[in-house]
Amino acid sequence: MTPNPGPRMADGFRKRGGEITRIEAFVDAAFAFAVTLLVISVDAIPESRAELVAALKGIPAFAVSFVMIAWFWYGHASHTRRYGLDDRTSILLSLLLVFLVLVFVYPLKVMYASFMQWISSGFLVARFKLESTADLRLIIVVFGLALGSMGAVMALLTEHAWRRRDALGLDRDERIATRLHALSWWFVPVVALVSMLVALFVPALDGHAWTHGLGGMVYALLGLQGPVIAWRHRRLLEMP
């Protein structure tokens, strides 16, 4: 069934998503559950001042992880409002996203907790103990697999909407925006792949401890996402 376009939303798309479907509700619930797994002290309420301080030191890692989870949730929610697709492909990809976010939450928490411990010179202690460079590289690879997979699923959802562009009645601006959204999501698995390759195959430099985390530093390339999208936008506008 083809969604009927509604009024324009703030992002320029006509709203095609109507009432919340069962799969949307399930996705929302899964993301909410993933956030609960990130809670500062998920095991028990702190029973002493020392335990409270230790729990509070987890706030920065929790905050960054929360933003990452919220980014994907908002991406899926926006996709649903823009296209309103409820076919088999959309459902399967949404279920895959749910599976990945529940797997992703653990490497996400470990990655950012370890990062916060590193930049704070040990003040923000991570519960996960890094005993060797191999441990760090493993974290980076597992994180890359999870993040890259989630980005790829969002990109595939957008590509599916692109293939249905005629049935959805997307106008020129919506078609341009759809291509840009797809490119934006594809950017994530590409950077994740580069990060994993660096972590696995680029050796650290003797006497330079920071080079052990080069694979994680690759994610700074996500900052190029904006300029690349802007360049591609100009190119698409020039096309007839």
Biotite code that builds the C-alpha atoms (Angstrom):
import biotite.structure as struc

atoms = struc.array([
    struc.Atom([0.000, 0.000, 0.000], chain_id="A", res_id=1, res_name="MET", atom_name="CA", element="C"),
    struc.Atom([1.349, 3.416, -0.990], chain_id="A", res_id=2, res_name="THR", atom_name="CA", element="C"),
    struc.Atom([1.244, 6.049, 1.787], chain_id="A", res_id=3, res_name="PRO", atom_name="CA", element="C"),
    struc.Atom([-0.768, 9.190, 1.081], chain_id="A", res_id=4, res_name="ASN", atom_name="CA", element="C"),
    struc.Atom([1.430, 12.312, 1.320], chain_id="A", res_id=5, res_name="PRO", atom_name="CA", element="C"),
    struc.Atom([0.491, 14.657, 4.123], chain_id="A", res_id=6, res_name="GLY", atom_name="CA", element="C"),
    struc.Atom([1.638, 18.175, 5.008], chain_id="A", res_id=7, res_name="PRO", atom_name="CA", element="C"),
    struc.Atom([5.242, 19.316, 4.673], chain_id="A", res_id=8, res_name="ARG", atom_name="CA", element="C"),
    struc.Atom([7.495, 18.665, 7.636], chain_id="A", res_id=9, res_name="MET", atom_name="CA", element="C"),
    struc.Atom([10.397, 20.783, 8.823], chain_id="A", res_id=10, res_name="ALA", atom_name="CA", element="C"),
    struc.Atom([12.877, 18.774, 6.739], chain_id="A", res_id=11, res_name="ASP", atom_name="CA", element="C"),
    struc.Atom([10.949, 19.487, 3.523], chain_id="A", res_id=12, res_name="GLY", atom_name="CA", element="C"),
    struc.Atom([9.413, 16.032, 3.148], chain_id="A", res_id=13, res_name="PHE", atom_name="CA", element="C"),
    struc.Atom([5.698, 15.451, 2.974], chain_id="A", res_id=14, res_name="ARG", atom_name="CA", element="C"),
    struc.Atom([4.602, 13.293, 5.879], chain_id="A", res_id=15, res_name="LYS", atom_name="CA", element="C"),
    struc.Atom([3.717, 9.803, 4.666], chain_id="A", res_id=16, res_name="ARG", atom_name="CA", element="C"),
    struc.Atom([3.893, 7.940, 7.961], chain_id="A", res_id=17, res_name="GLY", atom_name="CA", element="C"),
    struc.Atom([0.499, 7.798, 9.654], chain_id="A", res_id=18, res_name="GLY", atom_name="CA", element="C"),
    struc.Atom([-0.386, 6.028, 12.884], chain_id="A", res_id=19, res_name="GLU", atom_name="CA", element="C"),
    struc.Atom([2.400, 4.216, 14.709], chain_id="A", res_id=20, res_name="ILE", atom_name="CA", element="C"),
    struc.Atom([2.624, 0.639, 13.446], chain_id="A", res_id=21, res_name="THR", atom_name="CA", element="C"),
    struc.Atom([3.501, -2.421, 15.513], chain_id="A", res_id=22, res_name="ARG", atom_name="CA", element="C"),
    struc.Atom([6.999, -2.560, 14.021], chain_id="A", res_id=23, res_name="ILE", atom_name="CA", element="C"),
    struc.Atom([7.600, 1.117, 14.851], chain_id="A", res_id=24, res_name="GLU", atom_name="CA", element="C"),
    struc.Atom([6.477, 0.543, 18.425], chain_id="A", res_id=25, res_name="ALA", atom_name="CA", element="C"),
    struc.Atom([8.757, -2.486, 18.639], chain_id="A", res_id=26, res_name="PHE", atom_name="CA", element="C"),
    struc.Atom([11.737, -0.525, 17.329], chain_id="A", res_id=27, res_name="VAL", atom_name="CA", element="C"),
    struc.Atom([11.059, 2.298, 19.809], chain_id="A", res_id=28, res_name="ASP", atom_name="CA", element="C"),
    struc.Atom([10.837, -0.184, 22.683], chain_id="A", res_id=29, res_name="ALA", atom_name="CA", element="C"),
    struc.Atom([14.085, -1.874, 21.636], chain_id="A", res_id=30, res_name="ALA", atom_name="CA", element="C"),
    struc.Atom([15.957, 1.426, 21.532], chain_id="A", res_id=31, res_name="PHE", atom_name="CA", element="C"),
    struc.Atom([14.518, 2.358, 24.926], chain_id="A", res_id=32, res_name="ALA", atom_name="CA", element="C"),
    struc.Atom([15.709, -0.974, 26.321], chain_id="A", res_id=33, res_name="PHE", atom_name="CA", element="C"),
    struc.Atom([19.152, -0.403, 24.813], chain_id="A", res_id=34, res_name="ALA", atom_name="CA", element="C"),
    struc.Atom([19.360, 2.904, 26.680], chain_id="A", res_id=35, res_name="VAL", atom_name="CA", element="C"),
    struc.Atom([18.529, 1.166, 29.967], chain_id="A", res_id=36, res_name="THR", atom_name="CA", element="C"),
    struc.Atom([21.534, -1.094, 29.397], chain_id="A", res_id=37, res_name="LEU", atom_name="CA", element="C"),
    struc.Atom([23.691, 2.027, 29.330], chain_id="A", res_id=38, res_name="LEU", atom_name="CA", element="C"),
    struc.Atom([22.512, 3.253, 32.729], chain_id="A", res_id=39, res_name="VAL", atom_name="CA", element="C"),
    struc.Atom([25.322, 4.488, 34.959], chain_id="A", res_id=40, res_name="ILE", atom_name="CA", element="C"),
    struc.Atom([24.814, 1.779, 37.598], chain_id="A", res_id=41, res_name="SER", atom_name="CA", element="C"),
    struc.Atom([22.756, -1.011, 36.106], chain_id="A", res_id=42, res_name="VAL", atom_name="CA", element="C"),
    struc.Atom([23.823, -3.659, 38.649], chain_id="A", res_id=43, res_name="ASP", atom_name="CA", element="C"),
    struc.Atom([22.690, -2.003, 41.900], chain_id="A", res_id=44, res_name="ALA", atom_name="CA", element="C"),
    struc.Atom([22.144, 1.320, 43.605], chain_id="A", res_id=45, res_name="ILE", atom_name="CA", element="C"),
    struc.Atom([25.449, 2.644, 45.039], chain_id="A", res_id=46, res_name="PRO", atom_name="CA", element="C"),
    struc.Atom([25.694, 1.845, 48.752], chain_id="A", res_id=47, res_name="GLU", atom_name="CA", element="C"),
    struc.Atom([28.605, 4.091, 49.687], chain_id="A", res_id=48, res_name="SER", atom_name="CA", element="C"),
    struc.Atom([30.173, 7.402, 48.790], chain_id="A", res_id=49, res_name="ARG", atom_name="CA", element="C"),
    struc.Atom([32.964, 5.648, 46.919], chain_id="A", res_id=50, res_name="ALA", atom_name="CA", element="C"),
    struc.Atom([30.482, 3.633, 44.851], chain_id="A", res_id=51, res_name="GLU", atom_name="CA", element="C"),
    struc.Atom([28.467, 6.772, 44.107], chain_id="A", res_id=52, res_name="LEU", atom_name="CA", element="C"),
    struc.Atom([31.564, 8.645, 42.934], chain_id="A", res_id=53, res_name="VAL", atom_name="CA", element="C"),
    struc.Atom([32.572, 5.674, 40.786], chain_id="A", res_id=54, res_name="ALA", atom_name="CA", element="C"),
    struc.Atom([29.079, 5.584, 39.259], chain_id="A", res_id=55, res_name="ALA", atom_name="CA", element="C"),
    struc.Atom([29.089, 9.331, 38.562], chain_id="A", res_id=56, res_name="LEU", atom_name="CA", element="C"),
    struc.Atom([32.401, 8.985, 36.747], chain_id="A", res_id=57, res_name="LYS", atom_name="CA", element="C"),
    struc.Atom([30.514, 6.946, 34.185], chain_id="A", res_id=58, res_name="GLY", atom_name="CA", element="C"),
    struc.Atom([28.306, 9.893, 33.194], chain_id="A", res_id=59, res_name="ILE", atom_name="CA", element="C"),
    struc.Atom([30.507, 11.183, 30.303], chain_id="A", res_id=60, res_name="PRO", atom_name="CA", element="C"),
    struc.Atom([30.689, 7.742, 28.649], chain_id="A", res_id=61, res_name="ALA", atom_name="CA", element="C"),
    struc.Atom([26.960, 7.257, 29.246], chain_id="A", res_id=62, res_name="PHE", atom_name="CA", element="C"),
    struc.Atom([26.170, 10.651, 27.687], chain_id="A", res_id=63, res_name="ALA", atom_name="CA", element="C"),
    struc.Atom([28.155, 10.004, 24.500], chain_id="A", res_id=64, res_name="VAL", atom_name="CA", element="C"),
    struc.Atom([26.738, 6.499, 24.178], chain_id="A", res_id=65, res_name="SER", atom_name="CA", element="C"),
    struc.Atom([23.214, 7.844, 24.698], chain_id="A", res_id=66, res_name="PHE", atom_name="CA", element="C"),
    struc.Atom([23.705, 10.379, 21.907], chain_id="A", res_id=67, res_name="VAL", atom_name="CA", element="C"),
    struc.Atom([24.899, 7.625, 19.563], chain_id="A", res_id=68, res_name="MET", atom_name="CA", element="C"),
    struc.Atom([21.865, 5.430, 20.302], chain_id="A", res_id=69, res_name="ILE", atom_name="CA", element="C"),
    struc.Atom([19.547, 8.453, 19.939], chain_id="A", res_id=70, res_name="ALA", atom_name="CA", element="C"),
    struc.Atom([21.132, 9.270, 16.558], chain_id="A", res_id=71, res_name="TRP", atom_name="CA", element="C"),
    struc.Atom([20.102, 5.924, 15.095], chain_id="A", res_id=72, res_name="PHE", atom_name="CA", element="C"),
    struc.Atom([16.681, 6.020, 16.743], chain_id="A", res_id=73, res_name="TRP", atom_name="CA", element="C"),
    struc.Atom([16.003, 9.475, 15.302], chain_id="A", res_id=74, res_name="TYR", atom_name="CA", element="C"),
    struc.Atom([17.235, 8.321, 11.899], chain_id="A", res_id=75, res_name="GLY", atom_name="CA", element="C"),
    struc.Atom([14.756, 5.441, 11.863], chain_id="A", res_id=76, res_name="HIS", atom_name="CA", element="C"),
    struc.Atom([11.901, 7.584, 13.204], chain_id="A", res_id=77, res_name="ALA", atom_name="CA", element="C"),
    struc.Atom([12.556, 10.257, 10.567], chain_id="A", res_id=78, res_name="SER", atom_name="CA", element="C"),
    struc.Atom([12.693, 7.618, 7.839], chain_id="A", res_id=79, res_name="HIS", atom_name="CA", element="C"),
    struc.Atom([9.288, 6.304, 8.905], chain_id="A", res_id=80, res_name="THR", atom_name="CA", element="C"),
    struc.Atom([7.693, 9.768, 8.885], chain_id="A", res_id=81, res_name="ARG", atom_name="CA", element="C"),
    struc.Atom([9.148, 10.596, 5.463], chain_id="A", res_id=82, res_name="ARG", atom_name="CA", element="C"),
    struc.Atom([8.249, 7.422, 3.605], chain_id="A", res_id=83, res_name="TYR", atom_name="CA", element="C"),
    struc.Atom([5.665, 5.542, 5.675], chain_id="A", res_id=84, res_name="GLY", atom_name="CA", element="C"),
    struc.Atom([6.757, 2.204, 4.218], chain_id="A", res_id=85, res_name="LEU", atom_name="CA", element="C"),
    struc.Atom([5.451, -0.894, 5.986], chain_id="A", res_id=86, res_name="ASP", atom_name="CA", element="C"),
    struc.Atom([6.338, -3.610, 3.457], chain_id="A", res_id=87, res_name="ASP", atom_name="CA", element="C"),
    struc.Atom([8.320, -6.796, 4.002], chain_id="A", res_id=88, res_name="ARG", atom_name="CA", element="C"),
    struc.Atom([11.707, -5.273, 3.178], chain_id="A", res_id=89, res_name="THR", atom_name="CA", element="C"),
    struc.Atom([11.203, -2.344, 5.552], chain_id="A", res_id=90, res_name="SER", atom_name="CA", element="C"),
    struc.Atom([10.051, -4.661, 8.343], chain_id="A", res_id=91, res_name="ILE", atom_name="CA", element="C"),
    struc.Atom([12.992, -7.057, 7.918], chain_id="A", res_id=92, res_name="LEU", atom_name="CA", element="C"),
    struc.Atom([15.526, -4.222, 7.867], chain_id="A", res_id=93, res_name="LEU", atom_name="CA", element="C"),
    struc.Atom([13.897, -2.638, 10.924], chain_id="A", res_id=94, res_name="SER", atom_name="CA", element="C"),
    struc.Atom([14.081, -5.954, 12.797], chain_id="A", res_id=95, res_name="LEU", atom_name="CA", element="C"),
    struc.Atom([17.735, -6.283, 11.804], chain_id="A", res_id=96, res_name="LEU", atom_name="CA", element="C"),
    struc.Atom([18.344, -2.787, 13.188], chain_id="A", res_id=97, res_name="LEU", atom_name="CA", element="C"),
    struc.Atom([16.733, -3.839, 16.484], chain_id="A", res_id=98, res_name="VAL", atom_name="CA", element="C"),
    struc.Atom([18.992, -6.891, 16.675], chain_id="A", res_id=99, res_name="PHE", atom_name="CA", element="C"),
    struc.Atom([22.089, -4.817, 15.965], chain_id="A", res_id=100, res_name="LEU", atom_name="CA", element="C"),
    struc.Atom([21.333, -2.068, 18.465], chain_id="A", res_id=101, res_name="VAL", atom_name="CA", element="C"),
    struc.Atom([20.919, -4.626, 21.248], chain_id="A", res_id=102, res_name="LEU", atom_name="CA", element="C"),
    struc.Atom([24.277, -6.145, 20.282], chain_id="A", res_id=103, res_name="VAL", atom_name="CA", element="C"),
    struc.Atom([25.847, -2.725, 19.685], chain_id="A", res_id=104, res_name="PHE", atom_name="CA", element="C"),
    struc.Atom([25.112, -1.390, 23.158], chain_id="A", res_id=105, res_name="VAL", atom_name="CA", element="C"),
    struc.Atom([27.892, -3.401, 24.819], chain_id="A", res_id=106, res_name="TYR", atom_name="CA", element="C"),
    struc.Atom([30.832, -2.543, 22.519], chain_id="A", res_id=107, res_name="PRO", atom_name="CA", element="C"),
    struc.Atom([29.490, 1.017, 22.486], chain_id="A", res_id=108, res_name="LEU", atom_name="CA", element="C"),
    struc.Atom([29.668, 1.307, 26.262], chain_id="A", res_id=109, res_name="LYS", atom_name="CA", element="C"),
    struc.Atom([33.094, -0.333, 26.452], chain_id="A", res_id=110, res_name="VAL", atom_name="CA", element="C"),
    struc.Atom([34.500, 1.798, 23.627], chain_id="A", res_id=111, res_name="MET", atom_name="CA", element="C"),
    struc.Atom([33.497, 5.143, 25.102], chain_id="A", res_id=112, res_name="TYR", atom_name="CA", element="C"),
    struc.Atom([34.273, 4.172, 28.688], chain_id="A", res_id=113, res_name="ALA", atom_name="CA", element="C"),
    struc.Atom([37.793, 3.208, 27.602], chain_id="A", res_id=114, res_name="SER", atom_name="CA", element="C"),
    struc.Atom([38.089, 6.417, 25.581], chain_id="A", res_id=115, res_name="PHE", atom_name="CA", element="C"),
    struc.Atom([37.016, 8.558, 28.543], chain_id="A", res_id=116, res_name="MET", atom_name="CA", element="C"),
    struc.Atom([39.495, 6.772, 30.770], chain_id="A", res_id=117, res_name="GLN", atom_name="CA", element="C"),
    struc.Atom([42.271, 7.489, 28.267], chain_id="A", res_id=118, res_name="TRP", atom_name="CA", element="C"),
    struc.Atom([41.585, 11.203, 27.760], chain_id="A", res_id=119, res_name="ILE", atom_name="CA", element="C"),
    struc.Atom([41.136, 11.720, 31.524], chain_id="A", res_id=120, res_name="SER", atom_name="CA", element="C"),
    struc.Atom([44.434, 9.959, 32.313], chain_id="A", res_id=121, res_name="SER", atom_name="CA", element="C"),
    struc.Atom([42.627, 7.333, 34.346], chain_id="A", res_id=122, res_name="GLY", atom_name="CA", element="C"),
    struc.Atom([40.307, 9.620, 36.343], chain_id="A", res_id=123, res_name="PHE", atom_name="CA", element="C"),
    struc.Atom([37.181, 8.307, 34.593], chain_id="A", res_id=124, res_name="LEU", atom_name="CA", element="C"),
    struc.Atom([37.774, 4.653, 35.319], chain_id="A", res_id=125, res_name="VAL", atom_name="CA", element="C"),
    struc.Atom([36.279, 2.096, 32.933], chain_id="A", res_id=126, res_name="ALA", atom_name="CA", element="C"),
    struc.Atom([35.023, -1.201, 34.347], chain_id="A", res_id=127, res_name="ARG", atom_name="CA", element="C"),
    struc.Atom([36.450, -2.971, 31.321], chain_id="A", res_id=128, res_name="PHE", atom_name="CA", element="C"),
    struc.Atom([40.147, -3.631, 31.873], chain_id="A", res_id=129, res_name="LYS", atom_name="CA", element="C"),
    struc.Atom([42.496, -3.207, 28.933], chain_id="A", res_id=130, res_name="LEU", atom_name="CA", element="C"),
    struc.Atom([45.374, -5.570, 29.561], chain_id="A", res_id=131, res_name="GLU", atom_name="CA", element="C"),
    struc.Atom([47.126, -5.331, 26.205], chain_id="A", res_id=132, res_name="SER", atom_name="CA", element="C"),
    struc.Atom([47.176, -3.617, 22.841], chain_id="A", res_id=133, res_name="THR", atom_name="CA", element="C"),
    struc.Atom([45.344, -6.657, 21.468], chain_id="A", res_id=134, res_name="ALA", atom_name="CA", element="C"),
    struc.Atom([42.428, -5.890, 23.815], chain_id="A", res_id=135, res_name="ASP", atom_name="CA", element="C"),
    struc.Atom([42.211, -2.342, 22.483], chain_id="A", res_id=136, res_name="LEU", atom_name="CA", element="C"),
    struc.Atom([42.319, -3.479, 18.875], chain_id="A", res_id=137, res_name="ARG", atom_name="CA", element="C"),
    struc.Atom([39.589, -6.037, 19.596], chain_id="A", res_id=138, res_name="LEU", atom_name="CA", element="C"),
    struc.Atom([37.336, -3.335, 21.054], chain_id="A", res_id=139, res_name="ILE", atom_name="CA", element="C"),
    struc.Atom([37.864, -1.135, 18.001], chain_id="A", res_id=140, res_name="ILE", atom_name="CA", element="C"),
    struc.Atom([37.093, -3.980, 15.590], chain_id="A", res_id=141, res_name="VAL", atom_name="CA", element="C"),
    struc.Atom([33.942, -5.115, 17.430], chain_id="A", res_id=142, res_name="VAL", atom_name="CA", element="C"),
    struc.Atom([32.760, -1.504, 17.707], chain_id="A", res_id=143, res_name="PHE", atom_name="CA", element="C"),
    struc.Atom([33.395, -0.987, 13.998], chain_id="A", res_id=144, res_name="GLY", atom_name="CA", element="C"),
    struc.Atom([31.437, -4.103, 13.069], chain_id="A", res_id=145, res_name="LEU", atom_name="CA", element="C"),
    struc.Atom([28.467, -2.999, 15.153], chain_id="A", res_id=146, res_name="ALA", atom_name="CA", element="C"),
    struc.Atom([28.475, 0.662, 14.125], chain_id="A", res_id=147, res_name="LEU", atom_name="CA", element="C"),
    struc.Atom([29.150, -0.100, 10.471], chain_id="A", res_id=148, res_name="GLY", atom_name="CA", element="C"),
    struc.Atom([26.364, -2.686, 10.344], chain_id="A", res_id=149, res_name="SER", atom_name="CA", element="C"),
    struc.Atom([23.829, -0.290, 11.834], chain_id="A", res_id=150, res_name="MET", atom_name="CA", element="C"),
    struc.Atom([24.851, 2.452, 9.411], chain_id="A", res_id=151, res_name="GLY", atom_name="CA", element="C"),
    struc.Atom([24.534, -0.001, 6.512], chain_id="A", res_id=152, res_name="ALA", atom_name="CA", element="C"),
    struc.Atom([21.010, -0.998, 7.596], chain_id="A", res_id=153, res_name="VAL", atom_name="CA", element="C"),
    struc.Atom([19.930, 2.645, 7.696], chain_id="A", res_id=154, res_name="MET", atom_name="CA", element="C"),
    struc.Atom([21.480, 3.164, 4.263], chain_id="A", res_id=155, res_name="ALA", atom_name="CA", element="C"),
    struc.Atom([19.630, 0.112, 2.891], chain_id="A", res_id=156, res_name="LEU", atom_name="CA", element="C"),
    struc.Atom([16.345, 1.410, 4.308], chain_id="A", res_id=157, res_name="LEU", atom_name="CA", element="C"),
    struc.Atom([16.923, 4.682, 2.493], chain_id="A", res_id=158, res_name="THR", atom_name="CA", element="C"),
    struc.Atom([17.928, 2.913, -0.714], chain_id="A", res_id=159, res_name="GLU", atom_name="CA", element="C"),
    struc.Atom([14.705, 0.898, -0.498], chain_id="A", res_id=160, res_name="HIS", atom_name="CA", element="C"),
    struc.Atom([12.717, 4.135, -0.256], chain_id="A", res_id=161, res_name="ALA", atom_name="CA", element="C"),
    struc.Atom([14.633, 5.406, -3.303], chain_id="A", res_id=162, res_name="TRP", atom_name="CA", element="C"),
    struc.Atom([13.615, 2.357, -5.303], chain_id="A", res_id=163, res_name="ARG", atom_name="CA", element="C"),
    struc.Atom([9.996, 3.094, -4.362], chain_id="A", res_id=164, res_name="ARG", atom_name="CA", element="C"),
    struc.Atom([10.317, 6.797, -5.247], chain_id="A", res_id=165, res_name="ARG", atom_name="CA", element="C"),
    struc.Atom([7.745, 6.692, -8.049], chain_id="A", res_id=166, res_name="ASP", atom_name="CA", element="C"),
    struc.Atom([5.174, 4.792, -6.005], chain_id="A", res_id=167, res_name="ALA", atom_name="CA", element="C"),
    struc.Atom([5.753, 7.183, -3.097], chain_id="A", res_id=168, res_name="LEU", atom_name="CA", element="C"),
    struc.Atom([5.369, 10.205, -5.366], chain_id="A", res_id=169, res_name="GLY", atom_name="CA", element="C"),
    struc.Atom([8.604, 11.856, -4.247], chain_id="A", res_id=170, res_name="LEU", atom_name="CA", element="C"),
    struc.Atom([9.087, 15.272, -5.795], chain_id="A", res_id=171, res_name="ASP", atom_name="CA", element="C"),
    struc.Atom([12.457, 16.563, -7.023], chain_id="A", res_id=172, res_name="ARG", atom_name="CA", element="C"),
    struc.Atom([13.536, 18.023, -3.683], chain_id="A", res_id=173, res_name="ASP", atom_name="CA", element="C"),
    struc.Atom([12.541, 14.861, -1.838], chain_id="A", res_id=174, res_name="GLU", atom_name="CA", element="C"),
    struc.Atom([14.447, 12.724, -4.321], chain_id="A", res_id=175, res_name="ARG", atom_name="CA", element="C"),
    struc.Atom([17.575, 14.825, -3.888], chain_id="A", res_id=176, res_name="ILE", atom_name="CA", element="C"),
    struc.Atom([17.232, 14.644, -0.101], chain_id="A", res_id=177, res_name="ALA", atom_name="CA", element="C"),
    struc.Atom([16.756, 10.866, -0.261], chain_id="A", res_id=178, res_name="THR", atom_name="CA", element="C"),
    struc.Atom([19.990, 10.419, -2.213], chain_id="A", res_id=179, res_name="ARG", atom_name="CA", element="C"),
    struc.Atom([21.796, 12.641, 0.289], chain_id="A", res_id=180, res_name="LEU", atom_name="CA", element="C"),
    struc.Atom([20.419, 10.717, 3.272], chain_id="A", res_id=181, res_name="HIS", atom_name="CA", element="C"),
    struc.Atom([21.544, 7.439, 1.703], chain_id="A", res_id=182, res_name="ALA", atom_name="CA", element="C"),
    struc.Atom([25.043, 8.832, 1.089], chain_id="A", res_id=183, res_name="LEU", atom_name="CA", element="C"),
    struc.Atom([25.176, 10.122, 4.649], chain_id="A", res_id=184, res_name="SER", atom_name="CA", element="C"),
    struc.Atom([24.389, 6.688, 6.092], chain_id="A", res_id=185, res_name="TRP", atom_name="CA", element="C"),
    struc.Atom([26.784, 4.885, 3.724], chain_id="A", res_id=186, res_name="TRP", atom_name="CA", element="C"),
    struc.Atom([29.508, 7.153, 5.083], chain_id="A", res_id=187, res_name="PHE", atom_name="CA", element="C"),
    struc.Atom([29.257, 5.357, 8.459], chain_id="A", res_id=188, res_name="VAL", atom_name="CA", element="C"),
    struc.Atom([30.159, 1.787, 7.365], chain_id="A", res_id=189, res_name="PRO", atom_name="CA", element="C"),
    struc.Atom([32.918, 3.117, 5.094], chain_id="A", res_id=190, res_name="VAL", atom_name="CA", element="C"),
    struc.Atom([34.601, 4.933, 8.004], chain_id="A", res_id=191, res_name="VAL", atom_name="CA", element="C"),
    struc.Atom([34.003, 1.912, 10.265], chain_id="A", res_id=192, res_name="ALA", atom_name="CA", element="C"),
    struc.Atom([35.730, -0.333, 7.717], chain_id="A", res_id=193, res_name="LEU", atom_name="CA", element="C"),
    struc.Atom([38.738, 1.991, 7.509], chain_id="A", res_id=194, res_name="VAL", atom_name="CA", element="C"),
    struc.Atom([38.904, 2.015, 11.318], chain_id="A", res_id=195, res_name="SER", atom_name="CA", element="C"),
    struc.Atom([38.912, -1.788, 11.515], chain_id="A", res_id=196, res_name="MET", atom_name="CA", element="C"),
    struc.Atom([41.585, -2.099, 8.826], chain_id="A", res_id=197, res_name="LEU", atom_name="CA", element="C"),
    struc.Atom([43.809, 0.397, 10.644], chain_id="A", res_id=198, res_name="VAL", atom_name="CA", element="C"),
    struc.Atom([43.283, -1.387, 13.964], chain_id="A", res_id=199, res_name="ALA", atom_name="CA", element="C"),
    struc.Atom([44.109, -4.767, 12.450], chain_id="A", res_id=200, res_name="LEU", atom_name="CA", element="C"),
    struc.Atom([46.989, -3.963, 10.110], chain_id="A", res_id=201, res_name="PHE", atom_name="CA", element="C"),
    struc.Atom([48.665, -0.638, 11.022], chain_id="A", res_id=202, res_name="VAL", atom_name="CA", element="C"),
    struc.Atom([51.383, -1.212, 13.651], chain_id="A", res_id=203, res_name="PRO", atom_name="CA", element="C"),
    struc.Atom([51.826, 1.173, 16.576], chain_id="A", res_id=204, res_name="ALA", atom_name="CA", element="C"),
    struc.Atom([54.972, 3.282, 16.801], chain_id="A", res_id=205, res_name="LEU", atom_name="CA", element="C"),
    struc.Atom([57.444, 2.515, 19.566], chain_id="A", res_id=206, res_name="ASP", atom_name="CA", element="C"),
    struc.Atom([57.473, 5.240, 22.186], chain_id="A", res_id=207, res_name="GLY", atom_name="CA", element="C"),
    struc.Atom([54.192, 6.737, 21.009], chain_id="A", res_id=208, res_name="HIS", atom_name="CA", element="C"),
    struc.Atom([51.413, 5.187, 23.090], chain_id="A", res_id=209, res_name="ALA", atom_name="CA", element="C"),
    struc.Atom([48.693, 7.184, 21.336], chain_id="A", res_id=210, res_name="TRP", atom_name="CA", element="C"),
    struc.Atom([49.335, 5.281, 18.091], chain_id="A", res_id=211, res_name="THR", atom_name="CA", element="C"),
    struc.Atom([47.807, 2.166, 19.656], chain_id="A", res_id=212, res_name="HIS", atom_name="CA", element="C"),
    struc.Atom([44.417, 3.823, 19.304], chain_id="A", res_id=213, res_name="GLY", atom_name="CA", element="C"),
    struc.Atom([44.765, 4.977, 15.702], chain_id="A", res_id=214, res_name="LEU", atom_name="CA", element="C"),
    struc.Atom([41.867, 2.776, 14.669], chain_id="A", res_id=215, res_name="GLY", atom_name="CA", element="C"),
    struc.Atom([39.552, 4.652, 17.021], chain_id="A", res_id=216, res_name="GLY", atom_name="CA", element="C"),
    struc.Atom([40.888, 8.033, 15.899], chain_id="A", res_id=217, res_name="MET", atom_name="CA", element="C"),
    struc.Atom([39.776, 7.228, 12.346], chain_id="A", res_id=218, res_name="VAL", atom_name="CA", element="C"),
    struc.Atom([36.216, 8.080, 13.423], chain_id="A", res_id=219, res_name="TYR", atom_name="CA", element="C"),
    struc.Atom([37.246, 11.729, 13.262], chain_id="A", res_id=220, res_name="ALA", atom_name="CA", element="C"),
    struc.Atom([36.687, 11.248, 9.518], chain_id="A", res_id=221, res_name="LEU", atom_name="CA", element="C"),
    struc.Atom([32.959, 11.343, 10.248], chain_id="A", res_id=222, res_name="LEU", atom_name="CA", element="C"),
    struc.Atom([33.512, 15.092, 10.500], chain_id="A", res_id=223, res_name="GLY", atom_name="CA", element="C"),
    struc.Atom([33.934, 15.075, 6.707], chain_id="A", res_id=224, res_name="LEU", atom_name="CA", element="C"),
    struc.Atom([30.371, 13.861, 6.329], chain_id="A", res_id=225, res_name="GLN", atom_name="CA", element="C"),
    struc.Atom([28.968, 17.399, 6.267], chain_id="A", res_id=226, res_name="GLY", atom_name="CA", element="C"),
    struc.Atom([31.315, 18.769, 3.571], chain_id="A", res_id=227, res_name="PRO", atom_name="CA", element="C"),
    struc.Atom([30.863, 15.655, 1.405], chain_id="A", res_id=228, res_name="VAL", atom_name="CA", element="C"),
    struc.Atom([27.066, 15.889, 1.628], chain_id="A", res_id=229, res_name="ILE", atom_name="CA", element="C"),
    struc.Atom([27.173, 19.614, 0.829], chain_id="A", res_id=230, res_name="ALA", atom_name="CA", element="C"),
    struc.Atom([29.361, 18.935, -2.236], chain_id="A", res_id=231, res_name="TRP", atom_name="CA", element="C"),
    struc.Atom([27.046, 16.188, -3.432], chain_id="A", res_id=232, res_name="ARG", atom_name="CA", element="C"),
    struc.Atom([24.019, 18.422, -2.854], chain_id="A", res_id=233, res_name="HIS", atom_name="CA", element="C"),
    struc.Atom([25.454, 21.069, -5.159], chain_id="A", res_id=234, res_name="ARG", atom_name="CA", element="C"),
    struc.Atom([26.115, 18.432, -7.819], chain_id="A", res_id=235, res_name="ARG", atom_name="CA", element="C"),
    struc.Atom([22.570, 17.080, -7.628], chain_id="A", res_id=236, res_name="LEU", atom_name="CA", element="C"),
    struc.Atom([21.079, 20.561, -7.881], chain_id="A", res_id=237, res_name="LEU", atom_name="CA", element="C"),
    struc.Atom([23.047, 21.132, -11.093], chain_id="A", res_id=238, res_name="GLU", atom_name="CA", element="C"),
    struc.Atom([21.570, 18.031, -12.686], chain_id="A", res_id=239, res_name="MET", atom_name="CA", element="C"),
    struc.Atom([18.466, 18.518, -14.895], chain_id="A", res_id=240, res_name="PRO", atom_name="CA", element="C"),
])
